[in-house]
Amino acid sequence: MVNRGAYVWGGILVLVGVLLFLGNLGILVIDVWKVLFPLVVIVIGGLTVWAATRPRPTLTVQPLQLALDHAERASVRIRFGAGHLQIRGGAGASTLVDGTFHGGVDSHLRRNGAEAQVELGVPSDFFLHVLSPWMWWGGARMEWEVALTESVPVSLDVETGASEAVLDLTRVQVDRLRLACGASSVQVRMPSVAAMTKARIESGAASLVIDVPDGVAASIEVETGLANVRVNAARFPKIDKRYRSPDYDTAARRLELRVEAGIASVDVN
């Protein structure tokens, strides 16, 4: 696939360099700096108008499957930008990660003893694509669908930008979860199969919905800025600064959750 963004940015940089070079040699009698900025703005504006009339570009669709390969636990780190992100269980018995990535993915898999360590990130050329103003109206929207192993305990670390994210972790043995989300709409369904899940969610200007499955006791701490927080008090009565299930100390499956919310709407059910 031709990376038009790289060609255009490269062309603009060459143009700027040529004008500065000619100005320094005294060949151009005009003040280059007075011309340079308006010229660049005109070029970018023209390309943006042109792109708005073009058909929506098609992003590369990249499948990815990583084998569990007898690992006894997994650490999965996901770095996602703008678009739609879905994470769930359902990978095959011998599969660590099974996903479809519209917009591509950079993946790295390492082994540290019995632990498999995976990193999934946005390809570097997609950042250049996003940073091209003439592509903003082209509808370039990443969509990732990621299925995780249900066979071994998982430590999950997710960061998202301006996105819609759905994390259905019901059947995944997540014992540690960190989720950092920016200007996002996020839904998280917590694990129902882990004996203990320690979760931390950092939310900016986001709409955040957290579902705790039936049969899971929870201890919930919420630290807020300008957030609107609603916690199901029937399930999780507030005691001092925490919301806590009455049977938390004796429950077979527990969730320890900390939410740090800025300008956000937070619902915990």
C-alpha positions as CSV (number, residue, x, y, z in Angstrom):
1,M,0.0,0.0,0.0
2,V,1.4,3.4,-1.0
3,N,2.0,5.7,2.0
4,R,0.8,8.9,0.4
5,G,1.1,10.7,3.8
6,A,4.9,10.1,3.8
7,Y,5.2,11.4,0.2
8,V,3.3,14.6,1.0
9,W,5.0,15.4,4.2
10,G,8.3,14.7,2.5
11,G,7.4,17.0,-0.3
12,I,6.5,19.8,2.1
13,L,9.8,19.4,4.0
14,V,11.7,19.5,0.7
15,L,9.8,22.7,-0.4
16,V,10.6,24.4,3.0
17,G,14.2,23.4,2.7
18,V,14.6,24.7,-0.8
19,L,13.0,28.1,0.1
20,L,15.3,28.5,3.1
21,F,18.3,27.5,1.1
22,L,17.6,30.0,-1.6
23,G,16.9,32.7,0.9
24,N,20.2,32.1,2.7
25,L,22.1,32.3,-0.6
26,G,20.4,35.6,-1.4
27,I,18.8,34.3,-4.5
28,L,15.3,35.1,-3.2
29,V,15.0,38.8,-2.4
30,I,11.8,38.3,-0.3
31,D,11.6,37.5,3.4
32,V,11.3,33.7,3.3
33,W,9.8,33.5,6.8
34,K,7.0,35.8,5.9
35,V,6.1,33.6,2.9
36,L,6.9,30.2,4.3
37,F,4.2,29.7,6.9
38,P,1.3,31.0,4.7
39,L,2.5,28.8,1.9
40,V,2.6,25.7,4.0
41,V,-0.9,26.4,5.4
42,I,-2.2,26.9,1.8
43,V,-0.7,23.6,0.7
44,I,-2.1,21.6,3.6
45,G,-5.5,23.3,3.3
46,G,-5.6,22.5,-0.4
47,L,-4.8,18.9,0.2
48,T,-7.4,18.7,3.0
49,V,-10.1,20.0,0.7
50,W,-9.0,17.6,-2.0
51,A,-9.0,14.6,0.4
52,A,-12.6,15.5,1.6
53,T,-13.9,14.8,-1.9
54,R,-12.1,11.5,-2.3
55,P,-13.5,8.1,-1.6
56,R,-12.9,6.7,1.9
57,P,-9.6,4.9,2.1
58,T,-9.5,1.2,2.9
59,L,-7.2,0.2,5.8
60,T,-5.1,-2.9,5.7
61,V,-6.7,-5.9,7.5
62,Q,-4.0,-7.9,9.3
63,P,-4.9,-11.2,11.0
64,L,-2.6,-12.3,13.9
65,Q,-2.4,-15.5,15.9
66,L,0.2,-16.2,18.6
67,A,0.6,-19.6,20.1
68,L,0.5,-20.2,23.8
69,D,3.3,-22.7,23.4
70,H,2.9,-24.3,26.9
71,A,3.2,-21.0,28.7
72,E,1.8,-21.1,32.3
73,R,0.8,-17.5,32.4
74,A,0.7,-14.4,30.1
75,S,1.3,-10.7,30.2
76,V,-0.5,-8.8,27.5
77,R,0.2,-5.1,26.8
78,I,-2.1,-3.3,24.3
79,R,-1.4,0.3,23.0
80,F,-4.3,1.6,20.9
81,G,-5.1,5.0,19.5
82,A,-8.3,6.3,17.8
83,G,-11.0,3.9,16.6
84,H,-12.8,0.8,17.9
85,L,-11.2,-1.7,20.2
86,Q,-12.8,-5.0,21.3
87,I,-11.0,-7.4,23.7
88,R,-12.6,-10.7,24.8
89,G,-11.9,-14.3,25.6
90,G,-12.4,-17.1,23.1
91,A,-8.9,-17.8,21.7
92,G,-8.3,-21.5,21.0
93,A,-7.0,-23.8,23.7
94,S,-3.4,-23.6,22.4
95,T,-3.6,-19.9,21.3
96,L,-2.5,-16.9,23.3
97,V,-3.9,-14.1,21.1
98,D,-6.1,-14.4,18.0
99,G,-7.1,-11.2,16.4
100,T,-8.1,-9.2,13.4
101,F,-6.6,-5.7,13.1
102,H,-8.0,-3.2,10.6
103,G,-5.2,-0.7,10.2
104,G,-2.5,-3.2,11.0
105,V,-0.6,-4.0,14.2
106,D,3.0,-4.1,15.5
107,S,3.4,-7.2,17.6
108,H,6.2,-8.5,19.8
109,L,6.2,-11.9,21.7
110,R,8.9,-12.8,24.3
111,R,9.3,-15.6,26.7
112,N,10.4,-15.1,30.3
113,G,10.5,-18.5,31.9
114,A,7.0,-19.9,32.0
115,E,5.5,-16.5,31.1
116,A,4.6,-15.3,27.6
117,Q,4.9,-11.6,27.2
118,V,3.0,-9.9,24.3
119,E,2.9,-6.3,23.1
120,L,0.4,-5.1,20.5
121,G,0.7,-1.5,19.2
122,V,-0.4,0.8,16.4
123,P,2.0,0.7,13.4
124,S,4.3,3.7,13.2
125,D,3.2,4.5,9.6
126,F,-0.4,4.8,10.9
127,F,0.6,7.7,13.2
128,L,2.0,9.5,10.1
129,H,-1.3,8.7,8.4
130,V,-3.3,10.2,11.3
131,L,-1.0,13.3,11.5
132,S,-1.8,14.2,7.9
133,P,-4.6,16.7,8.0
134,W,-5.8,15.9,4.5
135,M,-6.6,12.4,5.8
136,W,-8.8,13.5,8.8
137,W,-11.9,13.4,6.7
138,G,-11.0,10.2,4.9
139,G,-12.6,8.1,7.6
140,A,-9.4,6.2,8.5
141,R,-10.6,4.4,11.6
142,M,-8.7,1.6,13.2
143,E,-10.7,-1.4,14.4
144,W,-9.2,-4.2,16.5
145,E,-10.9,-7.4,17.6
146,V,-8.7,-9.3,20.0
147,A,-9.4,-12.7,21.5
148,L,-7.3,-13.7,24.5
149,T,-6.5,-17.1,26.0
150,E,-8.8,-18.5,28.6
151,S,-6.3,-21.3,29.6
152,V,-3.9,-19.5,31.8
153,P,-3.8,-16.4,34.2
154,V,-3.3,-13.1,32.3
155,S,-1.9,-9.7,33.4
156,L,-3.5,-7.2,31.0
157,D,-2.4,-3.6,30.4
158,V,-4.4,-1.5,28.0
159,E,-4.0,2.1,26.9
160,T,-6.5,3.8,24.5
161,G,-6.9,7.3,23.1
162,A,-10.0,8.8,21.5
163,S,-11.7,5.5,21.0
164,E,-14.6,3.2,21.7
165,A,-13.5,0.2,23.7
166,V,-15.3,-2.9,24.8
167,L,-13.5,-5.3,27.2
168,D,-15.4,-8.5,27.9
169,L,-13.1,-10.3,30.3
170,T,-15.8,-12.5,31.7
171,R,-14.1,-15.8,30.7
172,V,-10.5,-14.6,30.9
173,Q,-8.4,-15.4,34.0
174,V,-7.2,-11.8,34.4
175,D,-5.5,-11.4,37.8
176,R,-4.2,-7.9,37.1
177,L,-5.7,-5.3,35.0
178,R,-4.6,-1.8,34.2
179,L,-6.7,0.3,31.8
180,A,-5.8,3.9,30.9
181,C,-8.3,5.6,28.6
182,G,-8.5,9.2,27.2
183,A,-11.5,10.8,25.5
184,S,-13.2,7.4,25.2
185,S,-16.4,5.5,25.6
186,V,-15.4,2.4,27.5
187,Q,-17.3,-0.7,28.7
188,V,-15.6,-3.3,30.9
189,R,-17.1,-6.6,32.0
190,M,-14.8,-7.9,34.8
191,P,-13.6,-11.5,35.0
192,S,-15.9,-14.1,36.6
193,V,-13.4,-17.0,36.6
194,A,-10.4,-15.5,38.5
195,A,-10.1,-16.1,42.2
196,M,-8.7,-12.5,42.7
197,T,-8.5,-9.7,40.2
198,K,-6.7,-6.5,41.0
199,A,-7.8,-3.8,38.6
200,R,-6.9,-0.1,38.2
201,I,-8.7,2.2,35.7
202,E,-7.4,5.6,34.9
203,S,-10.0,7.6,33.0
204,G,-9.8,11.1,31.4
205,A,-12.7,12.7,29.6
206,A,-14.5,9.4,29.2
207,S,-17.8,7.5,29.6
208,L,-17.0,4.5,31.6
209,V,-19.3,1.5,32.4
210,I,-18.0,-1.3,34.6
211,D,-20.0,-4.5,35.1
212,V,-19.1,-6.9,37.9
213,P,-20.5,-10.4,37.1
214,D,-22.8,-12.1,39.6
215,G,-20.9,-14.2,42.0
216,V,-18.0,-11.9,42.2
217,A,-17.5,-9.8,45.4
218,A,-15.9,-6.4,45.0
219,S,-14.1,-3.8,46.9
220,I,-14.2,-0.5,45.0
221,E,-12.4,2.8,45.5
222,V,-13.2,5.8,43.3
223,E,-11.0,8.9,43.2
224,T,-12.7,11.6,41.1
225,G,-12.1,15.1,39.7
226,L,-15.3,16.3,37.9
227,A,-16.7,12.9,37.5
228,N,-20.3,11.8,37.8
229,V,-20.1,8.5,39.7
230,R,-22.9,6.0,40.1
231,V,-22.2,2.7,42.0
232,N,-24.8,0.0,42.6
233,A,-25.2,0.5,46.4
234,A,-27.5,-2.5,46.7
235,R,-24.6,-4.8,45.7
236,F,-21.7,-2.6,47.0
237,P,-22.7,-0.6,50.1
238,K,-20.4,2.3,50.8
239,I,-18.3,1.9,53.9
240,D,-16.1,4.9,54.7
241,K,-14.5,5.7,51.3
242,R,-15.0,2.3,49.7
243,Y,-17.9,0.4,48.1
244,R,-17.7,-3.1,49.3
245,S,-19.7,-6.4,49.0
246,P,-20.9,-7.6,52.4
247,D,-19.3,-11.1,51.7
248,Y,-16.0,-9.7,50.3
249,D,-13.8,-11.4,52.9
250,T,-15.2,-14.9,52.4
251,A,-16.1,-14.9,48.7
252,A,-14.5,-17.4,46.3
253,R,-14.1,-14.8,43.6
254,R,-13.1,-11.2,44.3
255,L,-12.4,-8.0,42.6
256,E,-10.2,-5.2,44.0
257,L,-10.9,-2.1,41.9
258,R,-9.5,1.4,41.9
259,V,-10.9,4.0,39.6
260,E,-9.2,7.4,39.0
261,A,-11.6,9.5,36.9
262,G,-11.2,13.1,35.7
263,I,-14.0,14.7,33.6
264,A,-15.9,11.5,33.3
265,S,-19.1,9.6,33.8
266,V,-18.6,6.4,35.8
267,D,-21.1,3.6,36.3
268,V,-20.4,0.5,38.3
269,N,-23.0,-2.3,38.4
